[in-house]
Amino acid sequence: MLSSTFVREFVIGIADNVTGDTEGLFFVESDAPDLGRLRSTMGVRSG
């Protein structure tokens, strides 16, 4: 519900504070994000 409440896109990613490098891994663009894809991106296996 974050997306519709705040009318914003949210990004889950990683950052390196030393180099300043960032990488967006998963974009939440709707109220029903693809949780299976998020788990896969994070390396979490179902089971």
C-alpha positions in Angstrom: 0.0 0.0 0.0 3.0 2.3 0.1 2.8 3.0 -3.6 -0.7 4.2 -3.6 -0.5 5.9 -0.2 2.5 8.0 -1.1 2.2 8.0 -4.9 5.8 7.0 -5.1 7.9 4.2 -6.5 10.0 2.4 -3.9 13.3 0.7 -4.6 15.0 -2.1 -2.6 18.7 -2.1 -3.3 22.2 -2.2 -2.0 24.8 0.6 -1.4 28.5 0.8 -0.7 29.1 3.7 1.6 32.8 3.8 0.9 32.6 4.1 -2.9 29.1 5.6 -3.1 28.1 2.9 -5.6 24.4 1.9 -5.5 22.3 -0.7 -7.3 18.5 -0.9 -7.4 17.5 -4.5 -7.2 13.8 -4.5 -7.0 11.3 -1.7 -7.8 7.9 -1.6 -6.0 5.6 0.1 -8.5 2.2 -1.2 -7.3 0.3 -2.2 -4.2 0.8 -5.9 -5.0 4.5 -6.4 -5.8 5.8 -9.7 -7.1 7.0 -11.2 -3.8 8.3 -14.3 -5.5 10.5 -12.2 -7.7 11.7 -10.2 -4.7 12.6 -13.4 -2.8 14.4 -14.7 -5.9 16.3 -11.4 -6.2 17.4 -11.7 -2.6 18.3 -15.3 -2.9 15.6 -16.6 -0.6 14.3 -20.0 -1.5 10.7 -21.1 -0.7 10.3 -24.2 1.2 
